[in-house]
Amino acid sequence: MANDPILHLLGLARKAGRLEIGEEPVGAVCRARHAKLVLIASNAAPNTCRRAAHFGEAGSVLWLSLPQTKEELGLSLGRSSVAMLALTDIGLANSVVKKLAALDPEKYAAAAAALDVKATKALQRQKEQRQHEKNLREGKRKPWAAPPKQKESGDPAAKTEKTPAAVKPGPSGRRLTGSVKPKKS
């Protein structure tokens, strides 16, 4: 068990602050929708499994049972025993599930495929956010473009109320509507 890649990744996640251990912290991150994956030990109590399923449903999070026992998880994470934990980083969660799928493809392949899609989308959003922040720093702006014109259809239900003519300031500073011409002096 000293060279178990899953336990190694969980240890890295704990050091990075991307791992919540125990029922209360796991429940809190699931309700806050920060959890990406909930894991339970192989010898966890049925009540713990039921709670993990409830947390997963409440936070729309995937939850899986690990092949490791509570004692093995606790030993690798610096606790006496760990029955339930949650990963809050999609990349680490994806890596853990890929390692699990490599060990037991029948049990974890579907979960690995689902998390891989989520991780790919999250990575794309991160790249777009970094590019946006870079553009803001460099002062780049999108070129101005006129809004697209809407075509009127023959359907009376689809017609919307027309807006009044544009309001323009007149030569005397008064506001005039577009249909009224200012007097020439």
Backbone as CSV, one residue per row, in Angstrom:
resi,resn,N_x,N_y,N_z,CA_x,CA_y,CA_z,C_x,C_y,C_z
1,MET,0.805,-1.202,0.000,0.000,0.000,0.000,0.851,1.271,0.000
2,ALA,2.146,1.148,0.211,2.996,2.330,0.286,3.070,3.034,-1.059
3,ASN,2.925,2.286,-2.152,3.027,2.887,-3.482,1.668,2.992,-4.167
4,ASP,0.600,3.079,-3.402,-0.736,3.176,-3.972,-0.930,4.564,-4.588
5,PRO,-1.143,4.644,-5.919,-1.268,5.960,-6.562,-2.506,6.742,-6.110
6,ILE,-3.572,6.051,-5.742,-4.786,6.730,-5.294,-4.535,7.423,-3.960
7,LEU,-3.906,6.699,-3.031,-3.597,7.297,-1.733,-2.600,8.438,-1.881
8,HIS,-1.672,8.293,-2.830,-0.705,9.360,-3.090,-1.415,10.629,-3.568
9,LEU,-2.356,10.484,-4.506,-3.115,11.642,-5.000,-3.965,12.268,-3.899
10,LEU,-4.555,11.438,-3.038,-5.354,11.977,-1.935,-4.473,12.746,-0.955
11,GLY,-3.249,12.258,-0.733,-2.309,12.981,0.128,-1.924,14.325,-0.478
12,LEU,-1.703,14.354,-1.786,-1.403,15.620,-2.461,-2.586,16.593,-2.362
13,ALA,-3.786,16.064,-2.516,-4.974,16.915,-2.430,-5.116,17.499,-1.032
14,ARG,-4.795,16.699,-0.011,-4.866,17.203,1.370,-3.859,18.311,1.588
15,LYS,-2.641,18.121,1.096,-1.602,19.145,1.246,-1.949,20.417,0.480
16,ALA,-2.640,20.270,-0.642,-3.028,21.423,-1.456,-4.277,22.111,-0.910
17,GLY,-4.915,21.526,0.087,-6.129,22.118,0.636,-7.356,21.859,-0.216
18,ARG,-7.319,20.815,-1.027,-8.427,20.497,-1.928,-9.174,19.239,-1.497
19,LEU,-9.068,18.888,-0.209,-9.681,17.673,0.296,-10.388,17.982,1.608
20,GLU,-11.628,17.572,1.722,-12.384,17.704,2.970,-12.595,16.309,3.529
21,ILE,-12.342,16.145,4.831,-12.398,14.831,5.462,-13.465,14.843,6.554
22,GLY,-14.329,13.834,6.557,-15.361,13.699,7.578,-16.736,14.093,7.039
23,GLU,-17.779,13.622,7.745,-19.139,13.835,7.255,-19.556,15.293,7.259
24,GLU,-19.258,16.023,8.316,-19.679,17.434,8.392,-19.016,18.299,7.319
25,PRO,-17.672,18.269,7.191,-17.059,19.076,6.131,-17.483,18.651,4.720
26,VAL,-17.652,17.356,4.511,-18.085,16.864,3.191,-19.497,17.367,2.899
27,GLY,-20.374,17.296,3.878,-21.733,17.795,3.698,-21.748,19.285,3.396
28,ALA,-20.886,20.042,4.072,-20.839,21.495,3.861,-20.378,21.837,2.445
29,VAL,-19.307,21.181,1.950,-18.829,21.504,0.598,-19.799,21.009,-0.473
30,CYS,-20.523,19.936,-0.191,-21.528,19.461,-1.158,-22.699,20.444,-1.236
31,ARG,-23.162,20.916,-0.081,-24.265,21.883,-0.087,-23.849,23.194,-0.738
32,ALA,-22.573,23.575,-0.586,-22.065,24.799,-1.203,-21.721,24.587,-2.677
33,ARG,-21.851,23.358,-3.153,-21.556,22.978,-4.549,-20.097,23.209,-4.926
34,HIS,-19.203,23.004,-3.953,-17.772,23.103,-4.220,-17.150,21.717,-4.409
35,ALA,-17.840,20.676,-3.976,-17.306,19.316,-4.089,-17.397,18.846,-5.536
36,LYS,-16.372,18.133,-5.970,-16.353,17.568,-7.324,-16.494,16.053,-7.295
37,LEU,-16.117,15.438,-6.171,-16.179,13.983,-6.037,-16.226,13.624,-4.561
38,VAL,-17.153,12.755,-4.186,-17.246,12.257,-2.812,-16.797,10.805,-2.833
39,LEU,-15.886,10.457,-1.928,-15.350,9.094,-1.835,-15.627,8.534,-0.452
40,ILE,-15.966,7.236,-0.403,-16.158,6.576,0.875,-15.301,5.320,0.915
41,ALA,-14.913,4.939,2.116,-14.069,3.760,2.307,-14.866,2.491,2.022
42,SER,-14.148,1.425,1.709,-14.809,0.162,1.359,-15.546,-0.438,2.550
43,ASN,-15.059,-0.196,3.772,-15.697,-0.770,4.950,-16.477,0.273,5.741
44,ALA,-16.956,1.313,5.060,-17.765,2.339,5.729,-19.121,1.751,6.109
45,ALA,-19.707,2.293,7.154,-21.007,1.822,7.640,-22.097,2.126,6.620
46,PRO,-23.163,1.333,6.609,-24.268,1.587,5.666,-24.863,2.999,5.826
47,ASN,-24.909,3.487,7.073,-25.427,4.837,7.299,-24.530,5.881,6.641
48,THR,-23.211,5.668,6.677,-22.264,6.583,6.034,-22.452,6.550,4.517
49,CYS,-22.671,5.379,3.958,-22.913,5.258,2.513,-24.196,5.976,2.120
50,ARG,-25.218,5.848,2.960,-26.482,6.528,2.692,-26.299,8.045,2.730
51,ARG,-25.538,8.531,3.700,-25.284,9.971,3.792,-24.460,10.468,2.608
52,ALA,-23.484,9.677,2.183,-22.676,10.066,1.023,-23.557,10.171,-0.217
53,ALA,-24.487,9.235,-0.373,-25.415,9.292,-1.508,-26.291,10.540,-1.406
54,HIS,-26.747,10.863,-0.204,-27.566,12.060,-0.004,-26.778,13.327,-0.314
55,PHE,-25.530,13.392,0.155,-24.682,14.557,-0.133,-24.446,14.683,-1.632
56,GLY,-24.222,13.545,-2.290,-24.002,13.558,-3.731,-25.211,14.083,-4.484
57,GLU,-26.406,13.663,-4.070,-27.626,14.144,-4.712,-27.858,15.618,-4.419
58,ALA,-27.598,16.037,-3.185,-27.832,17.434,-2.794,-26.921,18.393,-3.557
59,GLY,-25.682,17.974,-3.804,-24.740,18.858,-4.480,-24.495,18.509,-5.930
60,SER,-25.285,17.587,-6.482,-25.085,17.111,-7.864,-23.648,16.658,-8.071
61,VAL,-23.185,15.810,-7.160,-21.792,15.356,-7.149,-21.763,13.838,-7.289
62,LEU,-20.798,13.363,-8.024,-20.565,11.931,-8.162,-19.987,11.398,-6.857
63,TRP,-20.464,10.249,-6.378,-19.878,9.642,-5.184,-19.545,8.189,-5.489
64,LEU,-18.378,7.764,-5.007,-17.876,6.425,-5.281,-17.340,5.780,-4.015
65,SER,-17.321,4.466,-4.030,-16.717,3.697,-2.950,-15.311,3.297,-3.375
66,LEU,-14.350,3.556,-2.502,-12.949,3.220,-2.791,-12.648,1.771,-2.411
67,PRO,-11.628,1.165,-3.015,-11.223,-0.180,-2.594,-10.458,-0.163,-1.271
68,GLN,-9.992,0.993,-0.813,-9.233,1.091,0.432,-10.177,1.127,1.642
69,THR,-9.667,0.660,2.783,-10.451,0.658,4.017,-10.294,1.993,4.736
70,LYS,-11.088,2.168,5.787,-11.023,3.397,6.581,-9.638,3.573,7.196
71,GLU,-9.041,2.473,7.639,-7.730,2.545,8.281,-6.638,2.927,7.283
72,GLU,-6.698,2.361,6.074,-5.708,2.697,5.043,-5.822,4.169,4.638
73,LEU,-7.056,4.646,4.479,-7.252,6.057,4.148,-6.743,6.951,5.283
74,GLY,-7.075,6.583,6.509,-6.644,7.376,7.663,-5.138,7.422,7.785
75,LEU,-4.490,6.296,7.561,-3.027,6.235,7.655,-2.366,7.149,6.627
76,SER,-2.903,7.190,5.413,-2.294,8.016,4.372,-2.635,9.497,4.531
77,LEU,-3.699,9.821,5.274,-4.133,11.210,5.410,-3.864,11.785,6.802
78,GLY,-3.139,11.057,7.621,-2.766,11.576,8.932,-3.869,11.526,9.965
79,ARG,-4.776,10.601,9.844,-5.866,10.420,10.800,-5.877,8.973,11.261
80,SER,-6.678,8.691,12.276,-6.779,7.293,12.717,-7.616,6.494,11.725
81,SER,-8.721,7.067,11.250,-9.517,6.427,10.208,-10.330,7.498,9.481
82,VAL,-10.594,7.236,8.208,-11.370,8.163,7.383,-12.403,7.338,6.622
83,ALA,-13.687,7.648,6.846,-14.749,6.918,6.168,-15.252,7.664,4.935
84,MET,-15.250,9.014,4.985,-15.795,9.802,3.881,-14.917,11.015,3.636
85,LEU,-14.706,11.334,2.350,-13.935,12.519,1.999,-14.451,13.073,0.681
86,ALA,-14.143,14.345,0.443,-14.589,15.005,-0.789,-13.437,15.776,-1.394
87,LEU,-13.277,15.638,-2.695,-12.289,16.421,-3.439,-12.971,17.659,-3.995
88,THR,-12.310,18.810,-3.870,-12.897,20.061,-4.357,-12.203,20.575,-5.610
89,ASP,-11.292,19.803,-6.170,-10.599,20.190,-7.394,-10.948,19.180,-8.483
90,ILE,-11.430,19.664,-9.612,-11.891,18.766,-10.682,-10.733,17.999,-11.310
91,GLY,-9.572,18.608,-11.400,-8.421,17.918,-11.981,-7.966,16.750,-11.120
92,LEU,-7.874,16.979,-9.806,-7.488,15.895,-8.891,-8.561,14.810,-8.856
93,ALA,-9.823,15.217,-8.858,-10.911,14.232,-8.861,-10.853,13.373,-10.121
94,ASN,-10.605,14.006,-11.250,-10.499,13.280,-12.510,-9.330,12.289,-12.468
95,SER,-8.197,12.720,-11.913,-7.026,11.831,-11.819,-7.299,10.635,-10.928
96,VAL,-7.964,10.862,-9.802,-8.282,9.755,-8.883,-9.196,8.748,-9.575
97,VAL,-10.219,9.231,-10.264,-11.157,8.320,-10.916,-10.492,7.584,-12.078
98,LYS,-9.570,8.241,-12.776,-8.827,7.535,-13.834,-7.992,6.406,-13.247
99,LYS,-7.356,6.654,-12.096,-6.572,5.597,-11.432,-7.488,4.455,-10.999
100,LEU,-8.676,4.802,-10.488,-9.628,3.758,-10.088,-10.100,2.955,-11.297
101,ALA,-10.341,3.634,-12.420,-10.787,2.945,-13.639,-9.702,2.028,-14.180
102,ALA,-8.432,2.402,-13.991,-7.345,1.536,-14.429,-7.311,0.256,-13.589
103,LEU,-7.680,0.353,-12.305,-7.700,-0.830,-11.434,-8.916,-1.721,-11.696
104,ASP,-10.084,-1.103,-11.865,-11.325,-1.862,-12.047,-12.197,-1.168,-13.098
105,PRO,-11.949,-1.448,-14.389,-12.682,-0.750,-15.452,-14.198,-0.948,-15.407
106,GLU,-14.649,-2.131,-15.024,-16.087,-2.400,-15.002,-16.817,-1.474,-14.035
107,LYS,-16.218,-1.248,-12.891,-16.875,-0.484,-11.827,-16.749,1.023,-12.016
108,TYR,-15.601,1.503,-12.530,-15.324,2.938,-12.525,-15.232,3.590,-13.913
109,ALA,-15.382,2.837,-14.995,-15.206,3.405,-16.337,-16.229,4.495,-16.649
110,ALA,-17.494,4.283,-16.302,-18.529,5.285,-16.580,-18.269,6.564,-15.796
111,ALA,-17.860,6.415,-14.546,-17.562,7.591,-13.718,-16.360,8.344,-14.274
112,ALA,-15.375,7.607,-14.753,-14.183,8.248,-15.317,-14.542,9.041,-16.569
113,ALA,-15.406,8.495,-17.403,-15.814,9.202,-18.622,-16.593,10.470,-18.282
114,ALA,-17.492,10.385,-17.310,-18.295,11.553,-16.925,-17.420,12.651,-16.337
115,LEU,-16.489,12.287,-15.458,-15.614,13.297,-14.856,-14.626,13.860,-15.865
116,ASP,-14.241,13.063,-16.850,-13.317,13.558,-17.869,-13.966,14.680,-18.684
117,VAL,-15.255,14.522,-18.985,-15.981,15.573,-19.713,-16.047,16.842,-18.873
118,LYS,-16.378,16.695,-17.578,-16.446,17.856,-16.688,-15.092,18.538,-16.564
119,ALA,-14.030,17.749,-16.454,-12.687,18.318,-16.307,-12.272,19.064,-17.566
120,THR,-12.621,18.534,-18.721,-12.284,19.201,-19.980,-12.996,20.547,-20.084
121,LYS,-14.274,20.577,-19.725,-15.029,21.832,-19.754,-14.455,22.837,-18.757
122,ALA,-14.091,22.371,-17.568,-13.528,23.273,-16.556,-12.192,23.839,-17.013
123,LEU,-11.380,23.018,-17.643,-10.090,23.483,-18.153,-10.289,24.542,-19.235
124,GLN,-11.269,24.336,-20.109,-11.562,25.316,-21.155,-12.012,26.644,-20.538
125,ARG,-12.879,26.587,-19.513,-13.322,27.813,-18.841,-12.158,28.534,-18.182
126,GLN,-11.230,27.781,-17.580,-10.063,28.397,-16.950,-9.191,29.093,-17.989
127,LYS,-8.992,28.466,-19.137,-8.193,29.085,-20.199,-8.841,30.370,-20.690
128,GLU,-10.163,30.335,-20.886,-10.879,31.527,-21.332,-10.791,32.645,-20.295
129,GLN,-10.896,32.291,-19.015,-10.806,33.293,-17.949,-9.418,33.921,-17.911
130,ARG,-8.371,33.100,-18.039,-7.005,33.643,-18.043,-6.784,34.564,-19.238
131,GLN,-7.305,34.193,-20.407,-7.165,35.037,-21.594,-7.921,36.347,-21.405
132,HIS,-9.095,36.280,-20.813,-9.881,37.487,-20.557,-9.135,38.429,-19.614
133,GLU,-8.569,37.864,-18.538,-7.812,38.689,-17.593,-6.579,39.304,-18.258
134,LYS,-5.934,38.562,-19.131,-4.775,39.086,-19.852,-5.201,40.228,-20.772
135,ASN,-6.323,40.050,-21.465,-6.825,41.107,-22.341,-7.151,42.369,-21.550
136,LEU,-7.723,42.207,-20.363,-8.026,43.369,-19.539,-6.754,44.083,-19.098
137,ARG,-5.737,43.320,-18.718,-4.460,43.923,-18.292,-3.817,44.700,-19.428
138,GLU,-3.893,44.163,-20.632,-3.257,44.793,-21.790,-4.143,45.852,-22.437
139,GLY,-5.334,46.052,-21.917,-6.207,47.091,-22.443,-6.922,46.717,-23.720
140,LYS,-6.953,45.453,-24.053,-7.640,45.038,-25.278,-9.144,45.021,-25.029
141,ARG,-9.886,45.501,-25.985,-11.341,45.510,-25.903,-11.897,44.929,-27.196
142,LYS,-13.088,44.422,-27.102,-13.749,43.929,-28.307,-14.136,45.126,-29.163
143,PRO,-14.016,45.010,-30.470,-14.458,46.128,-31.311,-15.970,46.274,-31.208
144,TRP,-16.424,47.535,-31.286,-17.851,47.791,-31.174,-18.553,47.309,-32.428
145,ALA,-19.688,46.683,-32.238,-20.496,46.230,-33.363,-21.940,46.594,-33.058
146,ALA,-22.649,47.057,-34.075,-24.057,47.403,-33.904,-24.846,46.141,-33.596
147,PRO,-25.861,46.262,-32.749,-26.678,45.083,-32.462,-27.415,44.627,-33.712
148,PRO,-27.680,43.353,-33.845,-28.367,42.858,-35.047,-29.799,43.390,-35.104
149,LYS,-30.261,43.691,-36.319,-31.624,44.183,-36.497,-32.583,43.014,-36.426
150,GLN,-33.717,43.264,-35.772,-34.726,42.218,-35.652,-35.737,42.388,-36.769
151,LYS,-36.071,41.294,-37.414,-37.054,41.317,-38.486,-38.442,41.181,-37.879
152,GLU,-39.375,41.947,-38.409,-40.748,41.846,-37.932,-41.451,40.741,-38.698
153,SER,-42.153,39.923,-37.992,-42.893,38.844,-38.650,-44.357,39.242,-38.786
154,GLY,-45.084,38.532,-39.574,-46.493,38.829,-39.797,-47.371,38.391,-38.639
155,ASP,-46.847,37.654,-37.699,-47.601,37.146,-36.568,-47.884,38.283,-35.581
156,PRO,-49.172,38.619,-35.302,-49.455,39.728,-34.392,-48.974,39.438,-32.957
157,ALA,-48.915,38.182,-32.552,-48.452,37.852,-31.202,-46.958,38.080,-31.073
158,ALA,-46.218,37.979,-32.177,-44.769,38.137,-32.132,-44.351,39.595,-32.142
159,LYS,-45.256,40.502,-32.564,-44.907,41.918,-32.624,-44.793,42.479,-31.215
160,THR,-43.825,43.308,-31.046,-43.657,43.967,-29.762,-43.995,45.434,-29.930
161,GLU,-44.241,46.080,-28.839,-44.572,47.496,-28.884,-43.359,48.270,-29.360
162,LYS,-43.569,49.177,-30.318,-42.456,49.951,-30.846,-42.046,51.006,-29.838
163,THR,-40.763,51.255,-29.774,-40.267,52.279,-28.869,-40.456,53.635,-29.516
164,PRO,-40.636,54.696,-28.724,-40.803,56.019,-29.308,-39.519,56.460,-29.990
165,ALA,-39.649,57.505,-30.803,-38.491,58.028,-31.531,-37.418,58.453,-30.546
166,ALA,-36.192,58.429,-30.984,-35.067,58.761,-30.120,-35.182,60.199,-29.627
167,VAL,-34.764,60.418,-28.403,-34.811,61.735,-27.812,-33.474,62.402,-28.065
168,LYS,-33.504,63.607,-28.675,-32.275,64.330,-28.987,-32.323,65.705,-28.345
169,PRO,-31.202,66.210,-27.872,-31.221,67.567,-27.345,-31.308,68.555,-28.501
170,GLY,-32.123,69.588,-28.353,-32.283,70.611,-29.380,-31.218,71.684,-29.235
171,PRO,-31.245,72.695,-30.124,-30.245,73.757,-30.072,-30.334,74.578,-28.793
172,SER,-31.517,74.652,-28.191,-31.650,75.435,-26.970,-31.382,74.595,-25.728
173,GLY,-31.027,73.333,-25.933,-30.757,72.448,-24.798,-31.972,71.658,-24.396
174,ARG,-33.152,72.019,-24.991,-34.354,71.253,-24.665,-34.274,69.888,-25.340
175,ARG,-34.978,68.949,-24.777,-35.033,67.635,-25.389,-36.185,67.594,-26.364
176,LEU,-35.894,67.144,-27.543,-36.911,67.041,-28.581,-36.988,65.604,-29.058
177,THR,-38.171,65.186,-29.451,-38.282,63.845,-29.995,-37.821,63.867,-31.440
178,GLY,-37.566,62.715,-31.981,-37.057,62.601,-33.342,-38.041,63.085,-34.392
179,SER,-39.338,63.138,-34.066,-40.315,63.538,-35.071,-40.477,65.050,-35.166
180,VAL,-40.007,65.802,-34.182,-40.140,67.257,-34.176,-38.830,67.861,-34.602
181,LYS,-38.869,68.752,-35.594,-37.670,69.415,-36.078,-37.456,70.721,-35.307
182,PRO,-36.227,71.048,-34.944,-35.990,72.317,-34.247,-36.162,73.486,-35.232
183,LYS,-36.585,74.622,-34.692,-36.758,75.819,-35.524,-35.423,76.370,-35.925
184,LYS,-35.346,76.831,-37.177,-34.106,77.454,-37.659,-34.227,78.949,-37.454
185,SER,-33.184,79.593,-36.967,-33.232,81.029,-36.709,-32.662,81.799,-37.855
